[in-house]
Amino acid sequence: MPRDGSSSSKNYSKKHHQSSSSFRYEDHKPSLNRMFFGPREKISVGTKEYNDFWLFLSKYLQTLNSGKSHGNNAAIIERMKETVEADWMDIDYVMRCKGALFKDDEYYSQNSLTKERDKENLPIFKYKQNILDALKTHSVILIAGDTGCGKSTQVPQYLLEAGYTNIVCTQPRRIACISLCKRVSQETADTFGSLIGYQIRFEKHRTQETRILFITEGLMLRQVTSDPLLSNYNVIILDEVHERHLTVDFLLGLMKCLLLQRPNDLKLILMSATINVQLFSQYFGLCPIIEVSGRLYPIQLYYQPVSEQSYKRGTRINPEPYLRLLKMIDDKYPSNERGDVLIFLSGLTEINTVAEHCKPYAAESRRWIILSLHSSLSIEEQDRVFDIPPEGVRKAILSTNIAETSVTIDGVRFVIDSGKVKEMSFDPAIRMARLQEFWISKASAEQRKGRAGRTGPGVCYRLYSSASFEEMPSYSTPEIHRVPLDCLLLRMIEMGLPDVTKFPFLEPPSESSIDQALISLKENGALTDTNDEEGVSITSMGRMLAKLPVEIVIGKMLILGSMFNLVEPIISLGACLSVQSPLTQKSYSHIDCIEARRGLECSQGDPFLLLRAYNEWLTIKSSGSEDSRKWCKRRGFEEQRFYEITKLRKQFRDIIKESGLYFIDSSGCADELSMKGQRTAAERIKRHGELRQLRSLKRQLESAGPKKRKMLKINFDGELEDDHDETMEDYDLKEIDFRLSYNDRQIEALKSSSKAFKGKDMILMKVILSSGLYPQLALPDEHNSFKKDSDQLFHTKCLHALLFTPKLKLDCVGIISCICGIVCLTCSSFYVCIGKIEKGKPFVVLHPNSVYALDPDLLRLNDRSASTKEKGIESCKHCLLAYLLLLETTKPYLVNCLKVPALHTLLLFANSIDTNSDLTRLVFDKWIEVRLSPNSFPENFLSTSIQVRDLWLNLLTKVFQESLDQEANDEDTNDTFAGKEFSPEILQMKHRLNKIIDQFLSTEIPFTIKRLVAADVTNLYKKCEQESKDKSGEKVDETIKVKKETKKIEPKVEIKSEKIDKLLDSNAIISDKGGIKVNHYLTYNCLSDNDISKDCYIKKTWQCLNCNKEMVTTLLDEIRHKEKCFSSNIASSSGMIQQQDDCSSSGTSISTKSSKDPLAKKYSCELCQQTLYLSSIDIVKHIRSHKVN
């Protein structure tokens, strides 16, 4: 029991403390309740605090009885006296107990009064009643307040005090959710994560009692998917809407629709800076605007434009004006007057240039510490901008626009504004992202200036003229006009909004961006065309992609990769590609980091380097031989990214399992990762103890509050000293969460499932990656030198289909330009030009940090059997580069590249494959030409690729269908599909797919490869050549004229030849290119050759290895028979159709249906009652076959 400081009290308390173990509090509970928990006391009987006290008391007595120390007793404050008739307890002792019981309450009451006074001093407090009154009479209100007015922290509290419940507040960044939750929890004296909570990606701190929830915009969108009416919330606050992120624009449209469905019980509050507020007000029907002025000190503004001549020295930025301003501040302001400098620059290159120029002066004057702030830095390096410099030293913080709104740095007195910013835009014509430098908007300029007046009077220097400021745009370009819309449109359609053009966007995106996004989604199999008014519908693939919180290409890779035995490594690889690169800027500039990372180099490509680094980090975690933080720091890795990869791969894995796409492997990793592996009793006891200690440590760290600001250490040689002090405060909360989620055996299983394979498995992983990345392929230039000091050039695919209206057909070739558009020579269609013609980037280079840029020799063709032919180098080892991103900064760069086998990748994923008569010439998507040797049996290789594509698609379709059926059944049984086994049919198909694709990837045939230019495409197809002959007046025996058709996909064909008429009657499909369309991607014999071969009409005896039937066929007959025979076997083995004897027909019969035989004629057989198209010899053979039978 507690005791005070007097000696008599000590003796008395000691006596009672010694007898406390024998005193039975439960026997005197009624009397104790009257003494301590009366009606007028702070805590009354029956409340939650009352029950918690008695629970604590019982545990406290158990601790005393165990002999453990219970710590020092606090001083007792005497607050009241009360007559108590009890002969077993002294009155003074009771009063001291009551004082100790309510000591903390008095302490918190005093703090609460201080906090209340601080909140009343905020500018937003004057408008508290206006906000509540406006919300009573309007469903939507807009609060426009400058930074620092207190709107983000105070408005949710005002609503809670007014009786509103279930309040949600969205934030654009995760760090804002966490910091706001902690701040509001402290101001409301609430337990962190109880009444006030937050929810971000991978983390959730909320309970059933939570009334105010801070959540990221992305998670809010996902909640709309599961609960379209957002019935869990009564008040929705959209904060920072002026930033105009893609998600917040979408949320604004959803809120407008939601208010129509919930007009009475939903309140919407928009919170914004004082930027273009009228736009938001008009969007919501002139909703009331409450403008709150900020709490800024006076700011002196100076325009100091930089002369144009200073930028003509070969550098992108002149650092001298920035150094001159630092010197001027030293001369004008005494060193004992604190005040740091915040310099806004456009990008990383500019930051490094200015920093290197200013560091010598900082070391010489000993008055400055040069710090950088950008997203490429580690979290530890970013946190240094918040630390305190030594006395007489100022911080010069060189930052991108991240310091405009995302980060607030106390102590900034001076701002130097370059007036420039780098923004990411997207070119849909060539699928390329551009990071370009622009002048900032007037709104951004005012935001930057305001950073100087947060804590005191400030000064802002603008390195541009006032005239330049007046010419700046008023507001920044919204993100919806700068980024690809694939993911957004897919999510909208998945929500039930198929016609995206009717969605009420605040500022609708361009039609070309929407069209390009829809085409991209169709190419990836997420959408399909329909004949109704909606135009498109979502596929099973699309629904899966909408669930995965990643880009379309990564999601597609995960889904298609789930069909193989490499699902776990593919999940890890997808997670590595979905987070920001763990490699910091330091990792490429410091020699020590480069040398320490040498053992992690991977010749297979950048994604596999990340996978190997992640696997090695897991090895360090599993073995415990080294501190993982030190290991990462020594190699230039940001450990935070590895924790994100771990959480993201778990999320991917759960989504794939819940969707019924996870095939259980035989490695045992799945059971370990799912915590289903068998464990001994000793292991369970040990793990239980570890979890208890980790949870206790986590509670201590969470209750400790924000880290204390440190004093920066500098040696005045231009570099900061590293702080190597390891204290209890430096315990990493991420490390504790990691250990709570994974024990040693699970970490070992995680490491095993994330290793990079070799040989056939590595090739298969590359093919699976290519399935998602296609058509993002680059062809090496034939003149590359493969030297480290020179750029290696590559060529990407040209895309320009959206530059004309109506849409240019994919089969339209031989186009010619006119004054206001283009005309297609194939179908005589006219297309109006709606923008400049963009060609695919033909000369792009590798990113300087790519493994191939650091070691170009890895790209060299190492094939001793390669030979030089007339059309190029013939080899089995030709490779393409698959890339994740095409990014243009100073040059167009390929980012995250890996080598993939050229011919195998093109055969499996090309959207169109065109061949000549003998299959020795293949053209893929009209931009890559491959030539094969006739002796390499190209028909067998092509047939195998068709089998792989068909079986892969059939398996995926079957799995999707079974998942949907099982999901429908689970709705009735309240069960889940995760972890259930697949049907024997699917397992058999999966086994066969793995077997066939292994055989396909192990087959190597020599070939040459080249890129097709515009001149090559002009007369690429027979139809184009034929049209050219018509125009030149040459006589042509057979002509096919294609009429313009706008409604149907297949053009009408006007027949001028009896031979072609016979072919159409036999169900052959004539392609617009001039050949025969075998399926939706393969067109046979449509390429024009100068040496046109008649091999396609030559018949020979051939035996099918699948059905063992011998027949007389042409080359095309062989291809079609293999496809039909293979499909029949798939259907028979899976039970989808009844077995049919497709191979029983004679070779002659097949040839009559699929061969373009110039000697064939119509023949009606009276014996078998069939109408056939046969040559004279075949008719005789057919009659003889009846006589034999």
CORDA-V613001 format. One record per pair of residues at least 24 apart in sequence whose ideal C-beta (glycine too) atoms are under 7 Angstrom apart, sorted by the first residue. I is the first residue (numbers start at 0). J is the second residue. If there is no record, write none. Layout:
# CORDA-V613001
I&J, I&J
This chain:
# CORDA-V613001
0&96, 1&72, 1&73, 1&75, 1&95, 1&96, 1&99, 2&72, 3&74, 3&75, 3&95, 4&74, 11&89, 11&92, 15&92, 19&63, 20&63, 20&64, 24&56, 30&85, 34&83, 34&93, 35&97, 35&100, 41&101, 41&104, 73&99, 73&102, 75&99, 76&102, 107&188, 111&188, 114&186, 118&153, 118&186, 121&148, 121&149, 121&153, 122&148, 122&149, 122&291, 122&292, 122&293, 122&294, 123&148, 123&149, 123&150, 123&153, 123&291, 124&153, 126&289, 126&291, 127&157, 129&289, 130&154, 130&157, 130&289, 131&157, 131&161, 133&287, 133&289, 134&266, 137&286, 137&287, 138&258, 138&262, 138&265, 138&266, 138&267, 139&258, 139&267, 139&283, 139&286, 140&268, 140&286, 140&287, 140&289, 141&269, 141&271, 141&276, 141&279, 141&280, 141&286, 141&288, 142&268, 142&270, 142&289, 142&291, 143&271, 143&272, 143&273, 143&276, 143&288, 143&290, 143&291, 144&291, 144&293, 145&272, 145&273, 145&292, 145&293, 145&295, 145&449, 146&272, 146&293, 146&449, 147&293, 147&294, 147&295, 147&453, 148&291, 148&293, 148&294, 150&270, 150&291, 151&179, 151&238, 151&270, 152&179, 152&182, 152&183, 152&186, 154&236, 154&268, 154&270, 155&183, 155&211, 155&236, 156&183, 156&186, 156&187, 158&234, 159&210, 159&211, 163&233, 163&234, 164&210, 164&233, 165&210, 165&231, 165&232, 165&233, 166&210, 166&211, 166&234, 166&236, 167&212, 167&214, 167&232, 167&235, 167&236, 168&211, 168&213, 168&236, 168&238, 169&214, 169&215, 169&216, 169&219, 169&236, 169&237, 169&238, 169&250, 170&213, 170&215, 170&238, 170&239, 171&216, 171&239, 171&242, 171&244, 171&247, 172&405, 173&199, 173&200, 173&215, 176&213, 176&214, 176&215, 179&213, 180&213, 183&211, 191&701, 201&646, 216&244, 216&246, 216&247, 216&250, 217&246, 219&250, 220&246, 220&249, 220&250, 220&490, 223&253, 223&494, 224&493, 224&494, 228&257, 228&260, 228&261, 229&257, 233&264, 233&265, 233&266, 234&266, 234&268, 235&267, 236&268, 236&270, 237&269, 237&270, 238&270, 240&269, 240&270, 240&271, 240&279, 241&271, 241&272, 241&274, 241&275, 242&404, 243&477, 243&478, 244&478, 245&478, 245&479, 245&482, 245&487, 248&477, 248&479, 248&504, 248&505, 249&487, 251&505, 252&502, 252&503, 252&504, 252&505, 255&283, 255&503, 256&503, 274&442, 274&474, 275&474, 282&505, 295&449, 295&452, 296&452, 296&455, 296&456, 296&457, 297&452, 297&456, 298&448, 298&451, 298&452, 298&457, 298&459, 299&458, 300&448, 300&459, 301&460, 302&461, 302&463, 302&464, 302&465, 303&460, 303&461, 303&462, 304&462, 304&463, 304&464, 305&462, 314&352, 315&348, 315&349, 316&349, 316&352, 318&352, 318&353, 318&356, 320&462, 321&353, 321&357, 321&415, 322&356, 322&357, 322&360, 324&415, 324&460, 325&357, 325&360, 325&367, 325&395, 328&413, 329&364, 329&366, 334&366, 334&391, 335&391, 337&410, 338&393, 338&412, 338&413, 339&393, 339&394, 339&396, 339&410, 339&411, 339&412, 340&393, 340&395, 340&396, 340&413, 340&415, 341&396, 341&398, 341&402, 341&408, 341&411, 341&414, 341&450, 342&395, 342&396, 342&397, 342&398, 342&415, 343&398, 343&400, 343&416, 343&417, 343&447, 344&397, 344&399, 344&417, 345&417, 345&419, 345&420, 345&421, 345&436, 346&399, 346&421, 347&373, 347&375, 347&584, 350&397, 353&397, 354&397, 357&395, 358&717, 359&717, 361&717, 362&715, 362&716, 362&717, 365&715, 366&391, 366&392, 366&393, 367&392, 367&393, 367&395, 368&392, 368&394, 368&395, 368&711, 368&713, 368&719, 369&395, 370&394, 370&395, 370&396, 370&397, 371&397, 372&396, 372&397, 372&398, 372&401, 372&402, 373&398, 373&399, 373&401, 374&401, 375&583, 375&584, 376&583, 376&584, 377&583, 377&637, 378&637, 378&639, 383&711, 384&408, 385&708, 386&708, 386&709, 386&710, 386&711, 387&708, 387&710, 387&711, 388&711, 389&710, 389&711, 400&443, 402&450, 403&443, 403&446, 403&447, 404&446, 407&453, 409&454, 410&454, 411&450, 411&451, 411&453, 412&451, 412&455, 412&457, 412&458, 413&451, 413&457, 413&458, 414&447, 414&448, 414&450, 414&451, 414&457, 414&459, 415&460, 415&462, 416&444, 416&447, 416&459, 416&460, 416&461, 416&462, 417&462, 418&461, 418&462, 418&463, 418&467, 422&481, 423&481, 424&481, 425&481, 425&482, 425&483, 426&837, 427&483, 427&511, 427&512, 427&515, 427&801, 428&798, 428&799, 428&801, 428&802, 428&837, 429&798, 429&837, 429&839, 429&840, 430&775, 430&798, 430&885, 431&840, 431&885, 431&887, 431&891, 432&884, 432&885, 432&886, 433&887, 434&886, 434&887, 434&888, 438&471, 439&471, 440&471, 440&472, 440&473, 440&474, 440&475, 441&468, 441&471, 441&473, 442&473, 442&474, 442&475, 443&475, 444&468, 444&471, 477&506, 479&504, 479&506, 479&508, 480&508, 483&516, 484&508, 484&512, 484&513, 484&516, 485&516, 485&519, 485&520, 485&551, 486&550, 486&551, 488&513, 488&516, 488&517, 488&520, 489&520, 489&525, 489&541, 489&544, 489&545, 490&545, 492&526, 492&535, 492&537, 493&537, 493&541, 493&542, 493&545, 497&533, 497&534, 497&535, 497&536, 498&533, 498&534, 511&801, 514&801, 515&801, 522&910, 523&551, 523&555, 525&551, 539&959, 543&658, 546&654, 546&658, 547&651, 547&654, 549&573, 549&577, 552&771, 552&772, 553&577, 553&771, 555&770, 555&771, 556&767, 556&768, 556&770, 556&771, 557&651, 557&655, 558&660, 559&767, 559&770, 559&771, 560&767, 561&655, 561&660, 561&661, 561&662, 562&951, 562&954, 562&955, 562&989, 562&992, 563&763, 563&767, 563&993, 564&664, 564&993, 565&760, 565&763, 565&764, 565&767, 566&661, 566&662, 567&668, 567&752, 568&752, 568&753, 568&754, 568&756, 568&764, 569&764, 569&767, 570&648, 570&651, 570&652, 571&610, 571&613, 571&648, 571&752, 571&753, 572&606, 572&610, 573&651, 574&644, 574&647, 574&648, 574&651, 575&606, 575&609, 575&610, 575&613, 575&644, 576&606, 576&883, 576&895, 577&647, 578&640, 578&643, 578&644, 578&647, 579&640, 581&612, 581&636, 581&637, 581&640, 581&641, 582&635, 582&636, 583&635, 583&637, 585&635, 586&634, 586&635, 586&636, 587&848, 589&635, 592&634, 592&635, 595&633, 595&634, 596&634, 596&635, 600&850, 601&755, 601&850, 602&857, 603&761, 603&897, 603&898, 604&850, 604&896, 604&897, 604&898, 605&849, 605&850, 605&895, 605&896, 605&897, 606&768, 606&895, 606&897, 607&755, 607&897, 608&850, 610&753, 610&755, 611&755, 612&636, 613&641, 613&644, 613&753, 614&750, 614&753, 614&754, 614&755, 616&641, 617&746, 617&749, 617&750, 617&753, 618&750, 620&746, 621&743, 621&746, 621&747, 621&750, 628&731, 639&733, 642&733, 642&737, 645&737, 656&977, 656&978, 657&975, 657&976, 657&977, 658&962, 659&958, 659&961, 659&962, 659&965, 659&976, 660&958, 660&962, 662&981, 662&989, 663&980, 666&751, 668&748, 668&751, 668&752, 671&744, 671&745, 671&748, 672&745, 672&748, 672&749, 672&752, 674&745, 676&744, 686&742, 690&739, 693&735, 693&738, 693&739, 696&730, 696&735, 697&732, 697&735, 700&730, 700&732, 759&997, 759&1000, 759&1001, 762&900, 762&1000, 763&1000, 765&897, 765&899, 766&903, 766&904, 766&907, 766&1000, 768&881, 768&897, 769&881, 769&899, 769&904, 769&908, 770&908, 772&881, 772&883, 773&908, 774&924, 775&881, 775&882, 776&879, 776&880, 776&881, 777&843, 777&879, 777&880, 777&882, 777&893, 778&879, 778&927, 778&1010, 779&858, 785&855, 785&856, 785&858, 785&859, 786&855, 787&855, 790&844, 791&844, 791&845, 791&855, 791&858, 792&842, 792&844, 793&843, 793&880, 793&893, 794&841, 794&1010, 795&839, 795&840, 795&843, 795&885, 796&839, 796&924, 796&926, 797&838, 797&839, 797&926, 798&839, 799&836, 799&837, 802&832, 802&833, 802&834, 802&836, 803&830, 803&831, 803&832, 803&833, 804&830, 804&831, 804&833, 805&830, 810&1071, 810&1072, 812&1016, 812&1019, 812&1020, 812&1023, 813&1017, 813&1023, 813&1026, 824&1023, 824&1026, 825&1022, 825&1023, 825&1026, 825&1041, 825&1071, 826&1041, 826&1043, 826&1050, 827&1043, 828&1043, 840&885, 840&891, 843&885, 843&891, 843&892, 843&893, 844&890, 844&892, 845&892, 845&893, 845&896, 846&892, 846&893, 846&894, 849&896, 851&896, 868&1007, 870&930, 870&1007, 870&1009, 871&1007, 871&1008, 871&1009, 872&1007, 873&1005, 873&1006, 873&1007, 874&1005, 875&1003, 875&1004, 875&1005, 877&901, 877&1006, 877&1008, 879&904, 901&1008, 902&929, 902&1006, 903&999, 903&1000, 906&941, 906&944, 907&944, 907&947, 907&948, 909&1080, 910&1080, 911&1080, 912&1080, 912&1081, 913&1072, 913&1082, 913&1085, 913&1086, 914&1083, 914&1084, 914&1086, 915&1084, 915&1086, 915&1088, 916&1084, 916&1091, 916&1092, 916&1094, 916&1095, 917&1092, 917&1094, 917&1095, 917&1114, 918&1114, 920&1086, 922&1019, 922&1086, 925&1011, 925&1016, 926&1010, 926&1011, 927&1008, 927&1010, 927&1011, 928&1009, 928&1011, 929&1006, 929&1008, 930&1006, 930&1007, 931&1004, 931&1006, 932&1005, 935&1004, 935&1005, 938&1114, 938&1117, 938&1118, 940&1002, 940&1004, 941&1118, 942&1118, 942&1121, 943&995, 943&998, 943&999, 944&999, 945&1122, 946&995, 946&1125, 947&995, 947&996, 947&999, 949&1125, 949&1126, 950&988, 950&991, 950&992, 950&995, 950&1129, 951&992, 953&988, 953&1129, 954&985, 954&988, 954&989, 954&992, 957&985, 957&988, 957&1133, 958&985, 961&985, 984&1133, 984&1134, 987&1132, 987&1133, 988&1133, 1018&1087, 1019&1086, 1019&1087, 1020&1072, 1020&1073, 1020&1085, 1020&1086, 1020&1087, 1021&1073, 1021&1074, 1021&1085, 1021&1087, 1022&1071, 1022&1072, 1022&1073, 1024&1087, 1025&1073, 1039&1069, 1041&1071, 1058&1157, 1061&1159, 1061&1161, 1061&1172, 1062&1155, 1065&1151, 1065&1152, 1065&1172, 1066&1152, 1067&1153, 1075&1115, 1077&1118, 1077&1119, 1083&1115, 1096&1154, 1096&1156, 1096&1157, 1098&1150, 1103&1142, 1106&1142, 1108&1142, 1110&1145, 1110&1146, 1110&1149, 1111&1146, 1111&1147, 1112&1146, 1112&1149, 1112&1150, 1113&1150, 1113&1154, 1115&1153, 1115&1154, 1116&1149, 1116&1150, 1116&1153, 1116&1154, 1119&1153, 1120&1149, 1145&1184, 1147&1173, 1147&1177, 1147&1180, 1147&1181
